[in-house]
């Protein structure tokens, strides 16, 4: 099983979180039920931490309870409105 890291959206810089939400929402709304994102050669403070692949699936509300028990699923709360 590949390693996974869950990063709470609350620790992301605000502009990064907003951009991520907008990218995911637009892709799921317009194109597909699943979005795969590949991040190559990610660095943290100049140190290479590796490459990552993120898969995001659109699910129905009825499937949400099942997803909550899945260790690989991240339930992201909506951004507060301004």
PDB file with one MODEL, atoms N, CA, C and O in Angstrom:
MODEL        1
ATOM      1  N   UNK A   1       0.849  -1.178   0.000  1.00  0.00           N
ATOM      2  CA  UNK A   1       0.000   0.000   0.000  1.00  0.00           C
ATOM      3  C   UNK A   1       0.893   1.240   0.000  1.00  0.00           C
ATOM      4  O   UNK A   1       1.844   1.314   0.778  1.00  0.00           O
ATOM      5  N   UNK A   2       0.599   2.211  -0.863  1.00  0.00           N
ATOM      6  CA  UNK A   2       1.425   3.419  -0.898  1.00  0.00           C
ATOM      7  C   UNK A   2       1.266   4.233   0.380  1.00  0.00           C
ATOM      8  O   UNK A   2       0.222   4.195   1.031  1.00  0.00           O
ATOM      9  N   UNK A   3       2.301   4.958   0.722  1.00  0.00           N
ATOM     10  CA  UNK A   3       2.229   5.839   1.883  1.00  0.00           C
ATOM     11  C   UNK A   3       1.251   6.961   1.594  1.00  0.00           C
ATOM     12  O   UNK A   3       1.120   7.411   0.456  1.00  0.00           O
ATOM     13  N   UNK A   4       0.572   7.402   2.625  1.00  0.00           N
ATOM     14  CA  UNK A   4      -0.335   8.530   2.441  1.00  0.00           C
ATOM     15  C   UNK A   4      -0.135   9.507   3.583  1.00  0.00           C
ATOM     16  O   UNK A   4       0.272   9.120   4.679  1.00  0.00           O
ATOM     17  N   UNK A   5      -0.414  10.746   3.331  1.00  0.00           N
ATOM     18  CA  UNK A   5      -0.319  11.776   4.355  1.00  0.00           C
ATOM     19  C   UNK A   5      -1.575  12.621   4.266  1.00  0.00           C
ATOM     20  O   UNK A   5      -1.919  13.138   3.203  1.00  0.00           O
ATOM     21  N   UNK A   6      -2.241  12.750   5.371  1.00  0.00           N
ATOM     22  CA  UNK A   6      -3.440  13.578   5.419  1.00  0.00           C
ATOM     23  C   UNK A   6      -3.033  14.940   5.964  1.00  0.00           C
ATOM     24  O   UNK A   6      -2.503  15.050   7.070  1.00  0.00           O
ATOM     25  N   UNK A   7      -3.284  15.954   5.186  1.00  0.00           N
ATOM     26  CA  UNK A   7      -2.942  17.321   5.582  1.00  0.00           C
ATOM     27  C   UNK A   7      -4.234  18.105   5.756  1.00  0.00           C
ATOM     28  O   UNK A   7      -4.955  18.328   4.783  1.00  0.00           O
ATOM     29  N   UNK A   8      -4.536  18.525   6.980  1.00  0.00           N
ATOM     30  CA  UNK A   8      -5.754  19.311   7.177  1.00  0.00           C
ATOM     31  C   UNK A   8      -5.701  20.605   6.373  1.00  0.00           C
ATOM     32  O   UNK A   8      -4.678  21.287   6.331  1.00  0.00           O
ATOM     33  N   UNK A   9      -6.801  20.921   5.747  1.00  0.00           N
ATOM     34  CA  UNK A   9      -6.852  22.126   4.923  1.00  0.00           C
ATOM     35  C   UNK A   9      -6.598  23.373   5.770  1.00  0.00           C
ATOM     36  O   UNK A   9      -6.169  24.401   5.245  1.00  0.00           O
ATOM     37  N   UNK A  10      -6.857  23.290   7.063  1.00  0.00           N
ATOM     38  CA  UNK A  10      -6.675  24.448   7.945  1.00  0.00           C
ATOM     39  C   UNK A  10      -5.217  24.891   8.049  1.00  0.00           C
ATOM     40  O   UNK A  10      -4.956  26.052   8.364  1.00  0.00           O
ATOM     41  N   UNK A  11      -4.252  23.989   7.789  1.00  0.00           N
ATOM     42  CA  UNK A  11      -2.848  24.386   7.920  1.00  0.00           C
ATOM     43  C   UNK A  11      -2.267  24.932   6.619  1.00  0.00           C
ATOM     44  O   UNK A  11      -1.141  25.428   6.602  1.00  0.00           O
ATOM     45  N   UNK A  12      -3.024  24.842   5.541  1.00  0.00           N
ATOM     46  CA  UNK A  12      -2.548  25.380   4.266  1.00  0.00           C
ATOM     47  C   UNK A  12      -2.663  26.899   4.267  1.00  0.00           C
ATOM     48  O   UNK A  12      -3.564  27.452   4.898  1.00  0.00           O
ATOM     49  N   UNK A  13      -1.753  27.580   3.560  1.00  0.00           N
ATOM     50  CA  UNK A  13      -1.946  29.023   3.390  1.00  0.00           C
ATOM     51  C   UNK A  13      -3.303  29.268   2.716  1.00  0.00           C
ATOM     52  O   UNK A  13      -3.725  28.480   1.869  1.00  0.00           O
ATOM     53  N   UNK A  14      -3.974  30.340   3.083  1.00  0.00           N
ATOM     54  CA  UNK A  14      -5.334  30.591   2.594  1.00  0.00           C
ATOM     55  C   UNK A  14      -5.428  30.573   1.070  1.00  0.00           C
ATOM     56  O   UNK A  14      -6.348  29.971   0.516  1.00  0.00           O
ATOM     57  N   UNK A  15      -4.490  31.225   0.389  1.00  0.00           N
ATOM     58  CA  UNK A  15      -4.546  31.266  -1.074  1.00  0.00           C
ATOM     59  C   UNK A  15      -4.371  29.870  -1.675  1.00  0.00           C
ATOM     60  O   UNK A  15      -4.986  29.552  -2.693  1.00  0.00           O
ATOM     61  N   UNK A  16      -3.540  29.040  -1.052  1.00  0.00           N
ATOM     62  CA  UNK A  16      -3.337  27.670  -1.537  1.00  0.00           C
ATOM     63  C   UNK A  16      -4.611  26.859  -1.372  1.00  0.00           C
ATOM     64  O   UNK A  16      -5.010  26.136  -2.284  1.00  0.00           O
ATOM     65  N   UNK A  17      -5.248  26.973  -0.218  1.00  0.00           N
ATOM     66  CA  UNK A  17      -6.488  26.237   0.034  1.00  0.00           C
ATOM     67  C   UNK A  17      -7.584  26.661  -0.939  1.00  0.00           C
ATOM     68  O   UNK A  17      -8.293  25.811  -1.478  1.00  0.00           O
ATOM     69  N   UNK A  18      -7.726  27.941  -1.165  1.00  0.00           N
ATOM     70  CA  UNK A  18      -8.746  28.444  -2.087  1.00  0.00           C
ATOM     71  C   UNK A  18      -8.471  27.954  -3.502  1.00  0.00           C
ATOM     72  O   UNK A  18      -9.388  27.518  -4.198  1.00  0.00           O
ATOM     73  N   UNK A  19      -7.214  28.023  -3.931  1.00  0.00           N
ATOM     74  CA  UNK A  19      -6.861  27.557  -5.278  1.00  0.00           C
ATOM     75  C   UNK A  19      -7.147  26.066  -5.429  1.00  0.00           C
ATOM     76  O   UNK A  19      -7.644  25.631  -6.467  1.00  0.00           O
ATOM     77  N   UNK A  20      -6.835  25.283  -4.400  1.00  0.00           N
ATOM     78  CA  UNK A  20      -7.091  23.842  -4.459  1.00  0.00           C
ATOM     79  C   UNK A  20      -8.587  23.564  -4.561  1.00  0.00           C
ATOM     80  O   UNK A  20      -9.014  22.754  -5.384  1.00  0.00           O
ATOM     81  N   UNK A  21      -9.382  24.230  -3.732  1.00  0.00           N
ATOM     82  CA  UNK A  21     -10.832  24.058  -3.791  1.00  0.00           C
ATOM     83  C   UNK A  21     -11.368  24.418  -5.175  1.00  0.00           C
ATOM     84  O   UNK A  21     -12.180  23.685  -5.739  1.00  0.00           O
ATOM     85  N   UNK A  22     -10.914  25.544  -5.718  1.00  0.00           N
ATOM     86  CA  UNK A  22     -11.414  25.994  -7.017  1.00  0.00           C
ATOM     87  C   UNK A  22     -11.036  25.023  -8.129  1.00  0.00           C
ATOM     88  O   UNK A  22     -11.851  24.735  -9.005  1.00  0.00           O
ATOM     89  N   UNK A  23      -9.808  24.518  -8.099  1.00  0.00           N
ATOM     90  CA  UNK A  23      -9.361  23.551  -9.102  1.00  0.00           C
ATOM     91  C   UNK A  23     -10.197  22.278  -9.053  1.00  0.00           C
ATOM     92  O   UNK A  23     -10.680  21.802 -10.080  1.00  0.00           O
ATOM     93  N   UNK A  24     -10.361  21.740  -7.867  1.00  0.00           N
ATOM     94  CA  UNK A  24     -11.117  20.499  -7.706  1.00  0.00           C
ATOM     95  C   UNK A  24     -12.581  20.707  -8.080  1.00  0.00           C
ATOM     96  O   UNK A  24     -13.152  19.904  -8.818  1.00  0.00           O
ATOM     97  N   UNK A  25     -13.189  21.773  -7.581  1.00  0.00           N
ATOM     98  CA  UNK A  25     -14.605  22.022  -7.867  1.00  0.00           C
ATOM     99  C   UNK A  25     -14.854  22.180  -9.359  1.00  0.00           C
ATOM    100  O   UNK A  25     -15.805  21.611  -9.894  1.00  0.00           O
ATOM    101  N   UNK A  26     -14.010  22.946 -10.031  1.00  0.00           N
ATOM    102  CA  UNK A  26     -14.196  23.167 -11.466  1.00  0.00           C
ATOM    103  C   UNK A  26     -14.050  21.866 -12.244  1.00  0.00           C
ATOM    104  O   UNK A  26     -14.860  21.571 -13.122  1.00  0.00           O
ATOM    105  N   UNK A  27     -13.025  21.091 -11.926  1.00  0.00           N
ATOM    106  CA  UNK A  27     -12.801  19.838 -12.650  1.00  0.00           C
ATOM    107  C   UNK A  27     -13.946  18.859 -12.426  1.00  0.00           C
ATOM    108  O   UNK A  27     -14.413  18.229 -13.375  1.00  0.00           O
ATOM    109  N   UNK A  28     -14.399  18.725 -11.195  1.00  0.00           N
ATOM    110  CA  UNK A  28     -15.488  17.788 -10.919  1.00  0.00           C
ATOM    111  C   UNK A  28     -16.810  18.277 -11.495  1.00  0.00           C
ATOM    112  O   UNK A  28     -17.621  17.472 -11.953  1.00  0.00           O
ATOM    113  N   UNK A  29     -17.034  19.576 -11.477  1.00  0.00           N
ATOM    114  CA  UNK A  29     -18.277  20.138 -11.994  1.00  0.00           C
ATOM    115  C   UNK A  29     -18.361  19.993 -13.510  1.00  0.00           C
ATOM    116  O   UNK A  29     -19.417  19.668 -14.052  1.00  0.00           O
ATOM    117  N   UNK A  30     -17.254  20.233 -14.181  1.00  0.00           N
ATOM    118  CA  UNK A  30     -17.281  20.320 -15.638  1.00  0.00           C
ATOM    119  C   UNK A  30     -16.841  19.068 -16.375  1.00  0.00           C
ATOM    120  O   UNK A  30     -17.274  18.841 -17.505  1.00  0.00           O
ATOM    121  N   UNK A  31     -15.994  18.251 -15.769  1.00  0.00           N
ATOM    122  CA  UNK A  31     -15.344  17.239 -16.579  1.00  0.00           C
ATOM    123  C   UNK A  31     -15.551  15.792 -16.160  1.00  0.00           C
ATOM    124  O   UNK A  31     -15.801  14.946 -17.018  1.00  0.00           O
ATOM    125  N   UNK A  32     -15.458  15.481 -14.894  1.00  0.00           N
ATOM    126  CA  UNK A  32     -15.318  14.087 -14.529  1.00  0.00           C
ATOM    127  C   UNK A  32     -15.825  13.805 -13.126  1.00  0.00           C
ATOM    128  O   UNK A  32     -16.072  14.727 -12.348  1.00  0.00           O
ATOM    129  N   UNK A  33     -15.978  12.543 -12.810  1.00  0.00           N
ATOM    130  CA  UNK A  33     -16.346  12.137 -11.461  1.00  0.00           C
ATOM    131  C   UNK A  33     -15.110  11.810 -10.635  1.00  0.00           C
ATOM    132  O   UNK A  33     -15.210  11.578  -9.430  1.00  0.00           O
ATOM    133  N   UNK A  34     -13.947  11.789 -11.275  1.00  0.00           N
ATOM    134  CA  UNK A  34     -12.702  11.517 -10.557  1.00  0.00           C
ATOM    135  C   UNK A  34     -11.604  12.421 -11.102  1.00  0.00           C
ATOM    136  O   UNK A  34     -11.487  12.617 -12.311  1.00  0.00           O
ATOM    137  N   UNK A  35     -10.815  12.960 -10.207  1.00  0.00           N
ATOM    138  CA  UNK A  35      -9.727  13.857 -10.581  1.00  0.00           C
ATOM    139  C   UNK A  35      -8.430  13.290 -10.030  1.00  0.00           C
ATOM    140  O   UNK A  35      -8.328  13.040  -8.830  1.00  0.00           O
ATOM    141  N   UNK A  36      -7.438  13.084 -10.889  1.00  0.00           N
ATOM    142  CA  UNK A  36      -6.121  12.609 -10.470  1.00  0.00           C
ATOM    143  C   UNK A  36      -5.120  13.735 -10.661  1.00  0.00           C
ATOM    144  O   UNK A  36      -5.021  14.321 -11.739  1.00  0.00           O
ATOM    145  N   UNK A  37      -4.383  14.028  -9.603  1.00  0.00           N
ATOM    146  CA  UNK A  37      -3.383  15.092  -9.634  1.00  0.00           C
ATOM    147  C   UNK A  37      -2.034  14.477  -9.296  1.00  0.00           C
ATOM    148  O   UNK A  37      -1.905  13.788  -8.284  1.00  0.00           O
ATOM    149  N   UNK A  38      -1.029  14.716 -10.129  1.00  0.00           N
ATOM    150  CA  UNK A  38       0.322  14.234  -9.861  1.00  0.00           C
ATOM    151  C   UNK A  38       1.220  15.420  -9.561  1.00  0.00           C
ATOM    152  O   UNK A  38       1.287  16.380 -10.329  1.00  0.00           O
ATOM    153  N   UNK A  39       1.906  15.339  -8.439  1.00  0.00           N
ATOM    154  CA  UNK A  39       2.854  16.377  -8.039  1.00  0.00           C
ATOM    155  C   UNK A  39       4.240  15.751  -8.044  1.00  0.00           C
ATOM    156  O   UNK A  39       4.524  14.867  -7.237  1.00  0.00           O
ATOM    157  N   UNK A  40       5.098  16.200  -8.942  1.00  0.00           N
ATOM    158  CA  UNK A  40       6.445  15.640  -9.060  1.00  0.00           C
ATOM    159  C   UNK A  40       7.461  16.524  -8.357  1.00  0.00           C
ATOM    160  O   UNK A  40       7.371  17.752  -8.387  1.00  0.00           O
ATOM    161  N   UNK A  41       8.424  15.878  -7.729  1.00  0.00           N
ATOM    162  CA  UNK A  41       9.559  16.586  -7.109  1.00  0.00           C
ATOM    163  C   UNK A  41       9.124  17.713  -6.172  1.00  0.00           C
ATOM    164  O   UNK A  41       9.550  18.858  -6.326  1.00  0.00           O
ATOM    165  N   UNK A  42       8.279  17.380  -5.210  1.00  0.00           N
ATOM    166  CA  UNK A  42       7.785  18.353  -4.246  1.00  0.00           C
ATOM    167  C   UNK A  42       8.902  18.674  -3.248  1.00  0.00           C
ATOM    168  O   UNK A  42       9.588  17.774  -2.763  1.00  0.00           O
ATOM    169  N   UNK A  43       9.075  19.960  -2.947  1.00  0.00           N
ATOM    170  CA  UNK A  43      10.085  20.359  -1.968  1.00  0.00           C
ATOM    171  C   UNK A  43       9.427  21.052  -0.787  1.00  0.00           C
ATOM    172  O   UNK A  43       8.352  21.639  -0.910  1.00  0.00           O
ATOM    173  N   UNK A  44      10.088  20.974   0.355  1.00  0.00           N
ATOM    174  CA  UNK A  44       9.650  21.653   1.568  1.00  0.00           C
ATOM    175  C   UNK A  44      10.862  22.403   2.095  1.00  0.00           C
ATOM    176  O   UNK A  44      11.827  21.786   2.546  1.00  0.00           O
ATOM    177  N   UNK A  45      10.821  23.701   2.045  1.00  0.00           N
ATOM    178  CA  UNK A  45      11.962  24.530   2.455  1.00  0.00           C
ATOM    179  C   UNK A  45      13.238  24.158   1.713  1.00  0.00           C
ATOM    180  O   UNK A  45      14.327  24.158   2.287  1.00  0.00           O
ATOM    181  N   UNK A  46      13.090  23.840   0.430  1.00  0.00           N
ATOM    182  CA  UNK A  46      14.239  23.508  -0.397  1.00  0.00           C
ATOM    183  C   UNK A  46      14.677  22.056  -0.342  1.00  0.00           C
ATOM    184  O   UNK A  46      15.564  21.654  -1.096  1.00  0.00           O
ATOM    185  N   UNK A  47      14.075  21.257   0.535  1.00  0.00           N
ATOM    186  CA  UNK A  47      14.418  19.840   0.652  1.00  0.00           C
ATOM    187  C   UNK A  47      13.420  19.001  -0.131  1.00  0.00           C
ATOM    188  O   UNK A  47      12.210  19.151   0.034  1.00  0.00           O
ATOM    189  N   UNK A  48      13.928  18.122  -0.977  1.00  0.00           N
ATOM    190  CA  UNK A  48      13.060  17.250  -1.766  1.00  0.00           C
ATOM    191  C   UNK A  48      12.340  16.270  -0.845  1.00  0.00           C
ATOM    192  O   UNK A  48      12.980  15.560  -0.069  1.00  0.00           O
ATOM    193  N   UNK A  49      11.011  16.230  -0.929  1.00  0.00           N
ATOM    194  CA  UNK A  49      10.237  15.303  -0.106  1.00  0.00           C
ATOM    195  C   UNK A  49       9.604  14.190  -0.927  1.00  0.00           C
ATOM    196  O   UNK A  49       9.032  13.259  -0.361  1.00  0.00           O
ATOM    197  N   UNK A  50       9.695  14.268  -2.254  1.00  0.00           N
ATOM    198  CA  UNK A  50       9.197  13.189  -3.095  1.00  0.00           C
ATOM    199  C   UNK A  50       8.119  13.641  -4.057  1.00  0.00           C
ATOM    200  O   UNK A  50       7.854  14.832  -4.224  1.00  0.00           O
ATOM    201  N   UNK A  51       7.510  12.653  -4.681  1.00  0.00           N
ATOM    202  CA  UNK A  51       6.428  12.889  -5.632  1.00  0.00           C
ATOM    203  C   UNK A  51       5.150  12.278  -5.075  1.00  0.00           C
ATOM    204  O   UNK A  51       5.194  11.294  -4.337  1.00  0.00           O
ATOM    205  N   UNK A  52       4.026  12.858  -5.426  1.00  0.00           N
ATOM    206  CA  UNK A  52       2.754  12.424  -4.870  1.00  0.00           C
ATOM    207  C   UNK A  52       1.696  12.357  -5.953  1.00  0.00           C
ATOM    208  O   UNK A  52       1.750  13.089  -6.941  1.00  0.00           O
ATOM    209  N   UNK A  53       0.738  11.474  -5.756  1.00  0.00           N
ATOM    210  CA  UNK A  53      -0.432  11.424  -6.620  1.00  0.00           C
ATOM    211  C   UNK A  53      -1.654  11.514  -5.728  1.00  0.00           C
ATOM    212  O   UNK A  53      -1.762  10.811  -4.723  1.00  0.00           O
ATOM    213  N   UNK A  54      -2.562  12.377  -6.103  1.00  0.00           N
ATOM    214  CA  UNK A  54      -3.790  12.588  -5.345  1.00  0.00           C
ATOM    215  C   UNK A  54      -4.953  12.201  -6.238  1.00  0.00           C
ATOM    216  O   UNK A  54      -5.030  12.630  -7.389  1.00  0.00           O
ATOM    217  N   UNK A  55      -5.858  11.388  -5.706  1.00  0.00           N
ATOM    218  CA  UNK A  55      -7.056  11.000  -6.441  1.00  0.00           C
ATOM    219  C   UNK A  55      -8.266  11.485  -5.656  1.00  0.00           C
ATOM    220  O   UNK A  55      -8.409  11.175  -4.474  1.00  0.00           O
ATOM    221  N   UNK A  56      -9.132  12.241  -6.309  1.00  0.00           N
ATOM    222  CA  UNK A  56     -10.324  12.792  -5.668  1.00  0.00           C
ATOM    223  C   UNK A  56     -11.541  12.317  -6.442  1.00  0.00           C
ATOM    224  O   UNK A  56     -11.629  12.505  -7.655  1.00  0.00           O
ATOM    225  N   UNK A  57     -12.490  11.692  -5.723  1.00  0.00           N
ATOM    226  CA  UNK A  57     -13.708  11.176  -6.350  1.00  0.00           C
ATOM    227  C   UNK A  57     -14.913  11.974  -5.882  1.00  0.00           C
ATOM    228  O   UNK A  57     -15.009  12.367  -4.719  1.00  0.00           O
ATOM    229  N   UNK A  58     -15.819  12.201  -6.802  1.00  0.00           N
ATOM    230  CA  UNK A  58     -17.101  12.803  -6.459  1.00  0.00           C
ATOM    231  C   UNK A  58     -17.977  11.686  -5.892  1.00  0.00           C
ATOM    232  O   UNK A  58     -18.084  10.619  -6.496  1.00  0.00           O
ATOM    233  N   UNK A  59     -18.604  11.924  -4.733  1.00  0.00           N
ATOM    234  CA  UNK A  59     -19.491  10.918  -4.153  1.00  0.00           C
ATOM    235  C   UNK A  59     -20.835  11.557  -3.829  1.00  0.00           C
ATOM    236  O   UNK A  59     -20.936  12.766  -3.620  1.00  0.00           O
ATOM    237  N   UNK A  60     -21.860  10.716  -3.792  1.00  0.00           N
ATOM    238  CA  UNK A  60     -23.190  11.178  -3.418  1.00  0.00           C
ATOM    239  C   UNK A  60     -23.246  11.347  -1.905  1.00  0.00           C
ATOM    240  O   UNK A  60     -22.444  10.760  -1.179  1.00  0.00           O
ATOM    241  N   UNK A  61     -24.187  12.145  -1.437  1.00  0.00           N
ATOM    242  CA  UNK A  61     -24.364  12.334   0.001  1.00  0.00           C
ATOM    243  C   UNK A  61     -24.583  11.004   0.720  1.00  0.00           C
ATOM    244  O   UNK A  61     -24.107  10.824   1.840  1.00  0.00           O
ATOM    245  N   UNK A  62     -25.300  10.069   0.089  1.00  0.00           N
ATOM    246  CA  UNK A  62     -25.573   8.777   0.734  1.00  0.00           C
ATOM    247  C   UNK A  62     -24.295   7.965   0.917  1.00  0.00           C
ATOM    248  O   UNK A  62     -24.226   7.112   1.802  1.00  0.00           O
ATOM    249  N   UNK A  63     -23.271   8.225   0.079  1.00  0.00           N
ATOM    250  CA  UNK A  63     -22.003   7.517   0.191  1.00  0.00           C
ATOM    251  C   UNK A  63     -21.070   8.162   1.214  1.00  0.00           C
ATOM    252  O   UNK A  63     -20.032   7.592   1.548  1.00  0.00           O
ATOM    253  N   UNK A  64     -21.428   9.334   1.708  1.00  0.00           N
ATOM    254  CA  UNK A  64     -20.556  10.067   2.609  1.00  0.00           C
ATOM    255  C   UNK A  64     -20.307   9.315   3.911  1.00  0.00           C
ATOM    256  O   UNK A  64     -19.179   9.302   4.403  1.00  0.00           O
ATOM    257  N   UNK A  65     -21.340   8.685   4.481  1.00  0.00           N
ATOM    258  CA  UNK A  65     -21.158   7.938   5.723  1.00  0.00           C
ATOM    259  C   UNK A  65     -20.176   6.791   5.542  1.00  0.00           C
ATOM    260  O   UNK A  65     -19.377   6.517   6.437  1.00  0.00           O
ATOM    261  N   UNK A  66     -20.223   6.117   4.401  1.00  0.00           N
ATOM    262  CA  UNK A  66     -19.284   5.030   4.123  1.00  0.00           C
ATOM    263  C   UNK A  66     -17.868   5.578   3.995  1.00  0.00           C
ATOM    264  O   UNK A  66     -16.920   4.956   4.474  1.00  0.00           O
ATOM    265  N   UNK A  67     -17.719   6.712   3.367  1.00  0.00           N
ATOM    266  CA  UNK A  67     -16.390   7.295   3.142  1.00  0.00           C
ATOM    267  C   UNK A  67     -15.740   7.735   4.445  1.00  0.00           C
ATOM    268  O   UNK A  67     -14.514   7.731   4.554  1.00  0.00           O
ATOM    269  N   UNK A  68     -16.538   8.112   5.426  1.00  0.00           N
ATOM    270  CA  UNK A  68     -15.977   8.589   6.692  1.00  0.00           C
ATOM    271  C   UNK A  68     -15.141   7.521   7.385  1.00  0.00           C
ATOM    272  O   UNK A  68     -14.212   7.862   8.118  1.00  0.00           O
ATOM    273  N   UNK A  69     -15.434   6.260   7.181  1.00  0.00           N
ATOM    274  CA  UNK A  69     -14.679   5.189   7.815  1.00  0.00           C
ATOM    275  C   UNK A  69     -13.460   4.749   7.030  1.00  0.00           C
ATOM    276  O   UNK A  69     -12.702   3.901   7.499  1.00  0.00           O
ATOM    277  N   UNK A  70     -13.254   5.300   5.855  1.00  0.00           N
ATOM    278  CA  UNK A  70     -12.140   4.913   4.984  1.00  0.00           C
ATOM    279  C   UNK A  70     -10.895   5.700   5.366  1.00  0.00           C
ATOM    280  O   UNK A  70     -10.896   6.930   5.301  1.00  0.00           O
ATOM    281  N   UNK A  71      -9.825   5.000   5.768  1.00  0.00           N
ATOM    282  CA  UNK A  71      -8.587   5.652   6.197  1.00  0.00           C
ATOM    283  C   UNK A  71      -7.964   6.491   5.085  1.00  0.00           C
ATOM    284  O   UNK A  71      -7.219   7.429   5.370  1.00  0.00           O
ATOM    285  N   UNK A  72      -8.255   6.174   3.833  1.00  0.00           N
ATOM    286  CA  UNK A  72      -7.643   6.886   2.719  1.00  0.00           C
ATOM    287  C   UNK A  72      -8.481   8.080   2.262  1.00  0.00           C
ATOM    288  O   UNK A  72      -8.076   8.809   1.356  1.00  0.00           O
ATOM    289  N   UNK A  73      -9.626   8.281   2.873  1.00  0.00           N
ATOM    290  CA  UNK A  73     -10.518   9.355   2.446  1.00  0.00           C
ATOM    291  C   UNK A  73     -10.340  10.574   3.333  1.00  0.00           C
ATOM    292  O   UNK A  73     -10.311  10.462   4.559  1.00  0.00           O
ATOM    293  N   UNK A  74     -10.223  11.716   2.724  1.00  0.00           N
ATOM    294  CA  UNK A  74     -10.131  12.972   3.459  1.00  0.00           C
ATOM    295  C   UNK A  74     -11.437  13.723   3.232  1.00  0.00           C
ATOM    296  O   UNK A  74     -11.783  14.044   2.096  1.00  0.00           O
ATOM    297  N   UNK A  75     -12.146  13.998   4.292  1.00  0.00           N
ATOM    298  CA  UNK A  75     -13.369  14.784   4.191  1.00  0.00           C
ATOM    299  C   UNK A  75     -12.968  16.237   4.458  1.00  0.00           C
ATOM    300  O   UNK A  75     -12.560  16.580   5.568  1.00  0.00           O
ATOM    301  N   UNK A  76     -13.085  17.071   3.453  1.00  0.00           N
ATOM    302  CA  UNK A  76     -12.641  18.459   3.560  1.00  0.00           C
ATOM    303  C   UNK A  76     -13.844  19.347   3.809  1.00  0.00           C
ATOM    304  O   UNK A  76     -14.794  19.338   3.027  1.00  0.00           O
ATOM    305  N   UNK A  77     -13.816  20.119   4.895  1.00  0.00           N
ATOM    306  CA  UNK A  77     -14.946  21.007   5.165  1.00  0.00           C
ATOM    307  C   UNK A  77     -14.985  22.151   4.163  1.00  0.00           C
ATOM    308  O   UNK A  77     -13.952  22.513   3.599  1.00  0.00           O
ATOM    309  N   UNK A  78     -16.159  22.723   3.934  1.00  0.00           N
ATOM    310  CA  UNK A  78     -16.239  23.851   3.010  1.00  0.00           C
ATOM    311  C   UNK A  78     -15.494  25.062   3.560  1.00  0.00           C
ATOM    312  O   UNK A  78     -15.385  25.248   4.772  1.00  0.00           O
ATOM    313  N   UNK A  79     -14.986  25.878   2.647  1.00  0.00           N
ATOM    314  CA  UNK A  79     -14.338  27.121   3.068  1.00  0.00           C
ATOM    315  C   UNK A  79     -15.391  28.080   3.598  1.00  0.00           C
ATOM    316  O   UNK A  79     -16.514  28.112   3.096  1.00  0.00           O
ATOM    317  N   UNK A  80     -15.032  28.863   4.612  1.00  0.00           N
ATOM    318  CA  UNK A  80     -15.990  29.855   5.099  1.00  0.00           C
ATOM    319  C   UNK A  80     -16.259  30.901   4.018  1.00  0.00           C
ATOM    320  O   UNK A  80     -15.366  31.269   3.255  1.00  0.00           O
ATOM    321  N   UNK A  81     -17.490  31.367   3.968  1.00  0.00           N
ATOM    322  CA  UNK A  81     -17.827  32.404   2.991  1.00  0.00           C
ATOM    323  C   UNK A  81     -17.424  33.755   3.547  1.00  0.00           C
ATOM    324  O   UNK A  81     -17.405  33.969   4.759  1.00  0.00           O
ATOM    325  N   UNK A  82     -17.107  34.651   2.647  1.00  0.00           N
ATOM    326  CA  UNK A  82     -16.660  35.993   3.078  1.00  0.00           C
ATOM    327  C   UNK A  82     -17.802  36.955   3.078  1.00  0.00           C
ATOM    328  O   UNK A  82     -17.623  38.127   3.409  1.00  0.00           O
TER     329      UNK A  82
ENDMDL
END
